[in-house]
Amino acid sequence: MEDLKKLEVWFVTGSQHLYGEETLKQVAEHSTQIARSIDKDPAIPVRVVFKPVVKSPEEIYQVCQEANTTSTCIGIIAWMHTFSPAKMWIGGLKVLQKPLLHLHTQFNRDIPWSSIDMDFMNLNQSAHGDREFGFMVSRMRMNRKVVVGHWQDSEVMKSVAVWMRAAAGWNDWQNARFCRFGDNMRQVAVTEGDKVEAELKFGYSVNGYGIGDLVKVINDVSDSAIAQQVAEYEEIYTVQAPLRKGGERHSALKDAAKIEIGMRNFLKAGNFKGFTDTFEDLHGMVQLPGIASQRLMAEGYGFGGEGDWKTSALVRAMKVMATGLKGGNSFMEDYTYHFDPNNQLVLGSHMLEICPSIANDKPTVEIHPLGIGGKADPVRLVFNAGSGPALNASIVDMGNRFRLIVNEVVAVDPIQSLPKLPVARVLWKPYPDMKTGCAAWILAGGAHHTGYSQNLTTEHMEDFAEMAGVEYLLIGKNSNLYDLKNQLRWNDLYYRHSI
């Protein structure tokens, strides 16, 4: 994954010339101190760069334009230390194309009760100036995040850090390229979608490539590279005896290694950030890419099965947002249910392609029949995922808009062993409960494919949806079907009349 410390968020403080040079000097000193403090906070994932205090429409416009054209800048934090007349901000906000966070703070934490005078009040009036600024952003119908509290409060910094991670994911989508090997699975609805609208809305492009193009690159892989890849498997994982050197299925492991190397070479050559494939379109390939897709995901590539490019892009964004956090993110699918009244569970898995970043133990390299696709038995990593809080997220195309649906879940350890299940898997309980959570997902039109995360929160996903300007639906601990149905109705009316 990319180093997030190569990215920047600009700290921009608003004021005006009315207060005089001495006050403006203090504003600059305080703003510099706040920016440096945020930059050094261990929770902050990107660099925070102080920008000179803006005091006029021209200065505001210039810094917003510079932010747009600076590739390392992924967003702006705005704060009004004093009053900053908001008409000055119109021109800059009109052209701003980067995410905006409004930090509603003030330099001093406490009121200096015994010494406060009008000089202090004129300098420290964020409660005044931020409301003026907030009105203009609302008047312009701009999406942004508002964080309230003192800049030395750890909870404030956590919320700012969440927004920064969402901004990093959004930034990664801009001009990104996603590759579809072949087409999507025939007759499947949810993997379809408007790729032109997605490029307009999200900034990434999705294009198809013939399997023959990939097979040619796979066939160019050298024997020495294959041997090196097989040795890596044996070093990192527990390889089943039949797949080891001298075993009767060792050639299948070599075939899987060859596919992985070829796919990686293809993706690197095309500067792709994610990909899709489908078992219905594998002409010229020996086996479906199982371990290849799993390991490429672990490196940071997005993936979607059966041609699901929306989920591939979402998984990539989630991986970028979570860079450096404990836990992993993976392509996922709700596969089957455990309807025990006392312990209702969802078993999440896929035919092959679950990312080992979510594994709770050392994965095993195994080979088993797939049963569909008509190809040789594919090699895959088998493991149980870790327990704990998690979420599933899905982006669907509703025809006149995209919708991001997020369900909070809690993953649990398997209640029994699964000796005959030859795939990676995770068991979870959806919130608020099985019946409500599943019904809400279906009513919202959530896909059977998701991005599964062990380390992102609903706040990350909500911030990301705000930046993307898409509908956001949360199915969480406090959800109920009555409210959800009304929200769906109200949202339909809103998007019908606002687009």
C-alpha positions in Angstrom: 0.0 0.0 0.0 1.0 3.6 -0.4 2.6 5.5 2.5 -0.1 7.9 3.8 2.6 10.2 5.1 3.3 11.2 1.5 -0.1 12.9 1.5 -1.0 16.3 3.0 -4.0 18.0 4.5 -3.8 21.8 4.5 -4.7 23.7 7.7 -6.3 27.0 6.6 -7.3 29.7 9.1 -9.7 32.4 8.2 -9.6 36.0 9.6 -9.8 39.5 8.1 -7.7 42.8 7.9 -10.1 44.5 10.3 -8.3 43.4 13.4 -4.9 44.9 12.6 -1.4 43.5 12.3 -0.8 42.6 15.9 -4.0 40.5 16.2 -3.3 38.8 12.8 0.2 38.0 14.0 -1.2 36.2 17.0 -3.7 34.4 14.8 -0.9 33.1 12.7 1.1 32.0 15.7 -1.8 30.2 17.2 -2.7 28.6 13.9 0.8 27.4 13.3 0.9 25.8 16.8 -2.4 24.0 16.2 -1.3 22.7 12.8 2.0 21.5 14.2 0.3 19.8 17.1 -2.1 18.0 14.8 0.7 17.0 12.5 2.6 15.4 15.4 -0.4 13.6 16.9 0.2 9.8 16.7 -3.4 9.2 15.6 -3.0 11.4 12.5 -2.2 9.3 9.4 -1.1 12.1 6.9 1.0 15.3 7.1 -0.7 18.5 8.2 0.6 21.5 6.5 0.1 25.0 7.9 -1.0 27.6 5.3 -0.8 31.4 5.8 -3.9 32.9 7.3 -6.4 34.0 4.6 -7.8 37.5 5.0 -9.4 38.3 1.6 -11.4 36.7 -1.2 -8.2 36.7 -3.4 -6.2 34.8 -0.8 -9.0 32.3 -0.2 -9.5 31.6 -3.9 -5.7 31.1 -4.4 -5.3 28.6 -1.6 -8.3 26.6 -2.8 -7.0 26.6 -6.4 -3.6 25.5 -5.1 -5.1 22.7 -3.2 -6.9 21.5 -6.3 -3.7 21.4 -8.3 -1.4 19.9 -5.7 -1.4 16.2 -6.1 -0.3 15.5 -2.6 -3.0 17.6 -1.0 -6.1 15.4 -0.2 -8.2 17.9 1.7 -8.5 21.2 3.7 -9.1 21.8 7.3 -10.7 25.2 7.8 -10.9 27.1 11.0 -12.0 30.6 11.8 -9.9 31.9 14.7 -11.6 35.3 14.5 -14.6 36.5 12.5 -14.1 35.9 8.8 -16.9 37.4 6.7 -18.2 34.4 4.7 -18.9 36.3 1.5 -15.1 36.3 1.1 -15.2 32.5 0.9 -17.7 32.1 -1.9 -15.2 32.2 -4.8 -12.8 29.8 -3.1 -15.4 27.3 -2.0 -17.0 27.4 -5.5 -13.8 26.1 -7.0 -12.7 23.8 -4.2 -12.5 20.2 -5.4 -10.9 18.6 -2.4 -12.7 17.3 0.7 -13.4 19.9 3.4 -13.3 19.5 7.2 -14.5 22.3 9.4 -12.7 22.2 12.7 -14.8 24.1 15.2 -12.3 24.7 17.9 -10.5 27.6 19.6 -6.9 28.2 20.7 -7.6 28.3 24.4 -9.4 25.5 26.0 -10.8 27.4 29.0 -12.2 30.9 29.5 -9.6 32.9 31.5 -12.1 34.0 34.1 -10.1 36.6 36.0 -8.4 38.3 33.0 -10.8 38.0 30.0 -11.3 41.4 28.3 -12.4 42.7 24.9 -8.9 42.2 23.4 -9.2 38.5 24.3 -12.7 38.4 22.9 -11.8 39.9 19.6 -8.9 37.4 19.1 -10.7 34.3 20.4 -14.1 34.3 18.7 -14.2 31.0 16.9 -17.7 30.4 18.3 -18.6 33.5 16.3 -16.5 33.1 13.2 -17.2 29.4 12.6 -20.9 30.0 12.6 -20.5 32.6 9.8 -18.3 30.2 7.8 -20.7 27.3 8.5 -23.6 29.2 7.2 -21.9 29.9 3.9 -20.9 26.2 3.4 -24.5 25.2 4.1 -25.9 27.9 1.9 -23.7 26.5 -0.9 -25.0 23.0 -0.2 -21.4 21.7 0.2 -20.7 18.4 1.8 -18.2 18.6 4.6 -17.4 17.2 8.0 -17.8 19.3 11.2 -15.7 18.3 14.2 -16.3 20.2 17.4 -14.0 20.4 20.4 -10.6 21.5 21.6 -7.7 20.7 19.3 -5.8 18.9 22.1 -8.7 16.6 22.9 -7.8 13.0 21.8 -11.4 12.3 20.8 -11.3 15.3 18.5 -8.1 14.1 16.9 -9.6 10.6 16.4 -12.5 12.1 14.5 -10.1 14.3 12.4 -8.0 11.2 11.7 -11.1 9.2 10.5 -11.9 12.0 8.0 -8.2 12.0 6.8 -8.4 8.3 6.1 -11.6 8.7 4.2 -10.0 11.5 2.2 -7.0 9.2 1.4 -9.4 6.6 0.1 -11.2 9.2 -2.0 -8.0 10.6 -3.3 -6.8 7.1 -4.3 -9.9 6.7 -6.5 -9.2 9.8 -8.6 -7.9 8.7 -12.0 -7.6 5.1 -10.7 -7.9 2.3 -13.2 -9.7 -1.0 -12.5 -9.3 -4.0 -14.8 -12.0 -6.5 -15.7 -10.7 -9.7 -16.9 -13.5 -10.8 -19.2 -17.1 -9.8 -18.6 -19.3 -10.2 -15.6 -21.2 -13.4 -14.7 -24.1 -13.9 -17.0 -27.6 -12.8 -15.9 -26.4 -11.4 -12.6 -27.9 -8.0 -11.8 -26.0 -6.4 -9.0 -22.6 -6.8 -10.7 -23.8 -4.6 -13.5 -23.8 -0.8 -13.3 -23.1 2.4 -15.2 -19.4 2.6 -15.6 -19.6 6.0 -17.3 -21.5 7.5 -14.4 -19.1 5.9 -12.0 -16.2 7.6 -13.7 -18.0 10.9 -13.6 -19.0 10.4 -9.9 -16.1 8.6 -8.4 -13.1 9.5 -10.7 -12.0 6.0 -11.5 -12.3 4.2 -14.8 -13.3 0.5 -15.4 -12.4 -1.2 -18.6 -12.4 -4.8 -19.9 -9.5 -6.9 -21.1 -9.6 -10.2 -23.0 -8.6 -13.3 -21.1 -6.2 -13.9 -24.0 -4.3 -10.7 -23.2 -3.8 -12.0 -19.6 -3.0 -15.5 -20.7 -0.2 -14.2 -23.0 1.4 -12.5 -20.0 1.0 -15.6 -17.8 2.6 -17.8 -20.5 5.7 -15.5 -20.5 6.4 -16.2 -16.8 9.8 -17.9 -16.4 10.4 -21.2 -14.6 12.8 -19.5 -12.2 10.1 -17.0 -11.2 7.6 -19.8 -10.6 10.1 -21.7 -8.4 10.8 -18.6 -6.4 7.0 -18.0 -5.9 6.5 -21.6 -4.8 9.3 -21.3 -2.3 7.5 -18.2 -0.9 4.3 -20.1 -0.5 6.2 -22.8 1.5 7.9 -20.2 3.7 4.8 -18.2 4.6 2.0 -20.8 4.7 1.4 -24.4 5.6 1.3 -26.2 2.3 -0.6 -29.4 2.0 1.6 -32.4 1.4 0.2 -33.3 -2.1 1.1 -29.7 -3.3 4.7 -29.8 -2.1 7.6 -30.7 -4.2 7.4 -34.4 -5.1 3.7 -34.5 -4.3 1.1 -35.7 -6.9 -0.5 -32.2 -7.1 2.7 -30.1 -7.1 2.2 -29.1 -10.8 -1.1 -27.4 -9.8 0.8 -25.3 -7.2 3.2 -24.3 -10.0 0.3 -23.4 -12.2 -1.2 -21.3 -9.5 2.1 -19.5 -8.9 2.4 -18.9 -12.7 -1.1 -17.3 -12.7 -0.3 -15.1 -9.8 2.9 -13.8 -11.2 1.3 -13.2 -14.6 -1.7 -11.3 -13.1 0.6 -9.2 -10.9 2.8 -8.3 -14.0 -0.3 -7.4 -16.0 -1.7 -5.2 -13.2 1.6 -3.4 -12.6 2.1 -2.8 -16.3 -1.3 -1.2 -16.6 -1.1 0.7 -13.4 -4.3 -0.9 -12.1 -5.5 -0.6 -8.5 -7.9 -3.5 -8.7 -9.5 -6.1 -10.9 -12.3 -8.6 -11.4 -12.6 -12.0 -13.0 -15.3 -14.6 -13.4 -15.3 -18.4 -13.6 -17.5 -18.2 -16.7 -14.7 -16.5 -18.7 -11.4 -18.3 -18.2 -10.6 -19.4 -21.8 -6.9 -20.3 -21.9 -6.4 -20.4 -18.2 -5.7 -23.7 -16.4 -7.5 -22.9 -13.1 -9.5 -20.1 -11.6 -7.2 -17.6 -9.9 -7.7 -18.5 -6.2 -4.5 -17.9 -4.3 -3.5 -15.3 -6.8 -6.6 -13.1 -6.1 -6.1 -13.6 -2.4 -2.5 -12.6 -2.3 -3.0 -9.7 -4.7 -5.7 -8.4 -2.4 -3.3 -8.7 0.6 -0.9 -6.5 -1.4 -3.6 -3.8 -1.6 -5.4 -4.5 -4.9 -9.1 -4.3 -4.9 -11.0 -7.4 -6.1 -14.6 -8.3 -7.1 -15.8 -11.7 -8.1 -17.9 -12.4 -11.2 -17.0 -9.0 -12.7 -18.1 -7.0 -9.8 -16.1 -3.8 -10.4 -18.0 -1.7 -7.9 -17.0 -4.0 -5.1 -13.4 -4.2 -6.4 -13.1 -0.4 -6.2 -14.7 -0.3 -2.8 -12.3 -2.9 -1.4 -9.4 -0.9 -2.7 -10.6 2.3 -1.1 -11.2 0.5 2.2 -7.7 -0.9 2.1 -6.2 2.6 1.5 -8.3 4.1 4.3 -7.1 1.4 6.7 -3.4 1.6 5.9 -1.4 1.0 9.0 -4.3 -0.1 11.2 -4.5 -3.5 12.9 -6.7 -5.9 11.0 -7.6 -6.4 7.4 -10.1 -5.7 4.6 -11.4 -8.2 2.1 -13.8 -9.0 -0.6 -16.7 -10.9 1.0 -20.0 -12.6 0.3 -22.9 -13.6 2.6 -22.9 -17.3 1.8 -25.1 -19.3 4.2 -26.9 -19.0 7.5 -27.0 -20.6 10.9 -30.6 -20.2 12.1 -30.3 -21.6 15.6 -32.8 -19.4 17.6 -30.2 -19.0 20.4 -27.2 -18.2 18.2 -28.1 -17.0 14.7 -25.0 -16.4 12.5 -24.0 -15.6 8.9 -21.2 -17.6 7.3 -19.3 -15.3 5.0 -17.0 -16.7 2.3 -16.6 -17.0 -1.4 -15.6 -19.8 -3.8 -11.9 -18.9 -3.3 -11.1 -15.2 -3.0 -11.0 -14.1 0.7 -8.0 -11.9 1.6 -5.6 -13.4 4.1 -5.2 -9.9 5.8 -8.3 -10.9 7.9 -6.9 -14.4 8.8 -6.8 -15.3 12.5 -4.2 -18.0 12.0 -1.6 -19.2 9.6 -3.4 -20.0 6.3 -3.1 -23.4 4.7 -2.5 -23.8 1.0 -4.9 -26.4 -0.3 -6.4 -27.8 -3.5 -9.9 -29.0 -3.9 -12.5 -29.4 -6.7 -14.5 -26.2 -7.4 -17.6 -27.8 -8.9 -18.3 -25.0 -11.3 -16.3 -23.4 -14.1 -15.1 -26.5 -15.8 -11.4 -26.0 -15.1 -8.7 -27.8 -13.1 -9.0 -27.8 -9.4 -7.8 -24.4 -8.1 -5.3 -23.8 -5.3 -6.4 -21.5 -2.5 -5.6 -20.3 1.0 -7.9 -21.7 3.7 -8.3 -20.1 7.1 -10.7 -18.8 9.7 -11.0 -15.0 10.1 -10.5 -13.3 13.4 -13.4 -12.4 15.8 -14.4 -8.9 16.9 -16.2 -5.8 15.7 -16.4 -5.5 11.9 -18.6 -4.2 9.1 -19.8 -5.1 5.7 -20.2 -2.4 3.0 -21.8 -2.5 -0.4 -22.1 0.1 -3.3 -25.1 -0.5 -5.5 -26.3 1.3 -8.6 -29.9 2.3 -8.0 -30.4 3.7 -11.5 -30.5 7.4 -10.7 -27.8 7.3 -8.0 -25.3 5.1 -6.2 -26.0 3.9 -2.7 -23.5 2.9 -0.1 -24.9 0.5 2.5 -23.0 -0.4 5.7 -24.0 -3.0 8.2 -22.2 -3.2 11.6 -21.5 -6.8 12.6 -19.5 -8.7 15.2 -17.4 -11.6 14.0 -17.2 -14.7 16.2 -15.0 -17.8 16.4 -16.5 -20.9 14.7 -18.6 -22.8 17.2 -17.4 -26.1 15.7 -14.6 -27.1 13.4 -15.2 -27.0 9.6 -13.0 -29.9 8.4 -14.7 -30.3 5.0 -15.2 -26.6 4.1 -12.3 -25.9 1.7 -12.5 -22.1 1.7 -11.5 -19.2 3.9 -14.4 -18.0 6.0 -15.7 -15.8 8.8 -18.8 -16.1 11.0 -20.6 -13.0 12.2 -23.7 -11.7 13.9 -25.3 -8.7 12.1 -26.6 -5.8 14.0 -29.1 -5.1 15.4 -30.1 -8.7 15.2 -30.2 -11.4 12.5 -33.8 -10.8 11.4 -33.7 -7.0 11.3 -30.2 -6.8 9.9 -30.8 -9.2 7.0 -34.2 -7.7 6.2 -32.8 -4.2 6.3 -30.0 -5.2 3.9 -32.5 -6.7 1.5 -34.9 -3.8 1.7 -32.0 -1.4 1.0 -31.0 -3.4 -2.1 -27.6 -4.4 -0.7 -25.5 -6.7 -2.9 -24.4 -10.2 -2.0 -20.8 -9.0 -2.5 -19.3 -6.7 0.1 -16.2 -5.1 1.4 -15.6 -6.6 4.8 -13.5 -4.6 7.3 -12.0 -5.5 10.7 -10.5 -2.0 11.2 -12.8 0.6 9.7 -15.8 2.1 11.4 -19.1 3.5 10.2 -17.7 7.0 10.7 -15.0 6.2 8.1 -17.7 5.0 5.7 -20.0 7.9 6.3 -17.2 10.4 5.8 -16.3 8.6 2.5 -19.9 8.7 1.3 -20.0 12.5 2.0 -16.9 13.0 -0.1 -18.3 10.9 -2.9 -21.7 12.6 -2.7 -23.6 9.4 -2.6 -26.5 8.1 -0.5 -25.5 6.5 2.7 -27.5 3.9 4.7 -26.4 2.6 8.0 -27.7 -0.7 9.5 -26.4 -0.7 13.0 -27.1 -1.4 16.7 -30.0 1.1 16.8 -31.7 0.3 13.5 -35.3 -0.7 13.1 -37.2 -1.6 10.0 -39.9 1.1 10.4 -37.3 3.9 10.4 -35.3 2.3 7.6 -38.4 2.0 5.3 -39.2 5.7 5.9 -35.6 6.7 5.2 -35.7 4.7 1.9 -38.9 6.5 0.9 -37.6 9.9 1.9 -34.3 9.3 0.1 -36.1 8.3 -3.1 -38.1 11.5 -3.0 -34.9 13.6 -2.4 -32.9 12.0 -5.2 -35.8 12.0 -7.6 -36.1 15.8 -7.3 -32.5 16.8 -6.8 -30.8 15.1 -9.6 
